[in-house]
Every structure is written in structure tokens, then in C-alpha cells.
Amino acid sequence: MFLKRKLGLGKPIQYKLHHEDKEAMLRITEQILPMLPEAHQPVVVVCIGTDRSTGDALGPLVGTKLHNKDTFPFFVYGTLDDPVHAVNLEEKLKMIATEHPGAFVIGIDACLGRLNHVGMVSINDGPVKPGAGVNKQLPPVGDMHITGIVNVSGFMEYFVLQNTRLSIVMKMAELIADSLHMACLRKKIQQKNMMTSTDSRPQDIYKIQ
């Protein structure tokens, strides 16, 4: 199931796709690809969450999978070994701003949602608001963001996150990591082809004969 929904006047379109869709990786890759910046701008992926809660482990799992991909070209923060979570998020964002000035940031996080949306991956313009599902006031993250709806919201959110099935979190983490990896590689190929095409143009075409 693939949803395309207008959030409101002047707000971006939100895309949602169930992780069990047969074409999930292809569709998510194609949605991410045009949102990525051009070659001159550095890209940082911030994967938010903690391995101390099954539902909230989506971000660190994605970060670990990306970190382990030798061909992933962008900076990654937030892994199982070194998570980015509520306690250190503000500090990490300040460090990223210092280390990677002007970077395009992709935020990745787990979230809670409606019952019929559980298992869906959402790709959006603008920042993710970590902690919103559990009423925490944390700084927004990202120029774009990818979230996975891991369980149902509305009642005892901390308990719900703690009791989320690891199976669905692992499957969604793998899908997000693989799709983002593929989109980034395709972006690099596009940029390389454009540079090659520019370099191969005749330089004297406008000279007076």
C-alpha cells in the first residue's frame, strides 16, 4: 500500500509505503533520490533512538547497517554502539553543525501511529520531531526525514515502544538502510555522469572561424 497525502496548505506531501510491499525498496529509493542535494553539499544521516527499547531501536539499527556498508558515501551518526538519543541529541546536533557546516541532514527515527499504518515507512521534507510520540520536547532534526511506524499510538506510549516486536523493527531498518544506500549510490552516479557530460563538450564551439 502506497499513500500520497497532502498534509495541509503550504506543507509538503507525505509518502508512506508498507515495508512488505513487493516494490518497497524501489519505490522508497525513487522517492529519496530527488530529495538529495547536489554534489557540493555534504550529507549527514542522523539516526535517532536507543537500543534499550525495542521500538525505539529502529534508528540505531539503520545507522549500524549504513555504517557497515563500505560503499555508503555519507556521514552517519547514531548506531547501536554510539546511539543518538534524548539525552545527547542536542549535544550531537551542535557537534554536527560544527564538524559539517552547511550539511544536508537526513533524520531517521521510529514513530507511533494509527493501527492501519503500523509497518509503514514515511518519507518527508523537513525535520523529524523526535520524542513527539512520548511527549518529549526535543530539537527537530533534518532537512528531510524518514520514519518507520513501529506500533500504535494513543495509550501508554513508553510501554508500547518497549513491547514492540523486534521482527518488524529489523525488517523496516533493513529496508530503510538498503533504500537510502541505493538512492545515495544512484545520486553519485547521476552527478558523475553530469560532470562527464559537461567535461566532454567541445570547448571551442563558439570560437570565430
N, C-alpha and C positions, 0 to 999 in steps of 0.2 A: 504494500500500500504506500502510495506516494502522495503527500499532501502539499499543496501550494496555497498559502493563506496570507491575505493582507491583514496586517496587524492593526492598521489604523491610518488615518490621513498623515502623509509625510513620513511614515515609518516603513522600514524595509520589509520585503517579503520573506516569510519564514518557510523553509523547506524541511519536511520531515519524511523519513523513509524507514520502514521497518527493517531491522537487521537481518531478518530471514528472507527478505525479497531476493529473488534469484539474481537480479541485476544490481544488487545493493552497492557493491564496490564500484562498478562502472558509473552508476548514477551519482553517487556521492563524489567520486573523483571529478566528474564533469561539472558538478556544482562548485567545488572548491577551486578548480583551475582558474576560471576568470576572475576570482576574487583575490588571487595572489598578486603582489606588487611586481614592478619591473625589476630588472637585474641590479640596478644601482642601490636599491634599498635592502638593508639586512632584514632577515626574518627570524623571529624568536617564537618558539612554541612554549607556552606556559601551561603545564598540566596540573590541575588543582585537585587536591584531595589527600586522603590518608589511608594507609593500609590497615589501620586499626578498626575500620568499619567496612564491611563487605561492599555495601552500596556506594560508599564514597571512595572506593579504591579504583574506580574507572580511570580517573586522571593519571595517577601514578602508574597504572598498568600500561596505558597508552604511552606515557613518557618513557618507560622502560623498554617497550617494544621499539619505539623510534630510536632510542639511544643505542640499541643493539643492532640497528641496521647500518652497515658500513657505508652505504651509498646515500643515506639521508643527509641532505646538504645544509640543514638549518640548525640553529642553536636550540637545545631542548632543556627546559628546567622543569623539575617535578618528576621524580622517579620513585620506585619502591625504596631504594636506598637513601634517597635525598628528597623527600616529598616537599611540596609547596602546599601549605595548609593555612588554616585560620590564624594560627599563632605567628607564623613567619611571613605571611603573604605580603604585608606592607613593606617589610624589610627587603624581601626578594624583588619586589617591583622597583624599589629605589635603586637597588644594585643593577638590575637590568637596564634601567634608564641611564645609569652611569656608564656601564660597560658597552651598551649597544644604543647610543644616541640616535634618535630618529628611526628606530627599528619598527617594522610592521609586526605587530604581536597577534598571535593566534591563541585564544584562550580555549582550554578544553576542561570540561567539568561534567560531573554527574548531576542529574536533577530528578525531582519527583514530578509526577503529572497525573493526568487522568488515567483511569484504568485501561481504556482502549488505546492509549498512547504508550503504554509500557512496552519497552523493546524497540522504540524508535530512536533514530539518530536525527538530530536537528542541526542545520547549518544556517547561520545568520550573520548579517552585517552587524557591526558594532560590538560593544563589550558584553561579556557574560557577567552576571552579578552573583558571585559565589556566596553561599550561605543564605540566599533569599528563601530557600525552601524550609530552612530551620530557624528563620527569623534572626539571622546574624547580620550585622551591619559591617560589611567588608568592602574594600575598594573594588570598583569594576575592573575587568581585565580584558584587553584585546581590542584590536581594530576589527576583527571578526571572531566568531566563536563557534565551536562545535560542542554539542551536549548530547549525552545519552540519557534517556528517560528510563531509570532503572527500577522504579517502583511507584506506588500510588501515594499521592499527597493528600493532606487534609486532616490527618489524625496521628498523633504521636510520631512525628517525623524522624526523630532520633532512633526510636525503636524500629521503625520501618527500614531505615538505612542499615541498621545493624543486622536485620534479618532478611536482607535481600539475597537472592540466590546467586552464588558465585558464578554459576554456569552462564547466566545471561550477561553478567558483567564482563566475563572473559571474552565471550563472543563479540560483544559490542566493542570492547577495547581493541581486539584484533582487527575488526572491520574498520574502525576509525584510523588506526595506525597504518594499515595497508593502503587505505584510500588516500590519506594525506601524503604518504610516501610516494604513491604513484602520481598524484597531482603535482607534487614538487618536482619529480623527475621529468614529467611531461613539460612543465613550465621551463625548466632548464634547457630542454631540447628545443622548445619553441624559440627561446631567446638566442640560443646558439645558431639556429637556422636563420634568424633575422639578421644577426651580425654577419654571418657568412654571405647572405644575400646582399647586404649593404657593401661589404668589402669587395664583392666580385663585380660591382657595377663599373663600367668604363669611366675612368677619371677624366678623359679628355673629350667627352661627348659634346661639350659646349664650347670647345675652342674654335676660334675663327680659322677657317682653312685658307 
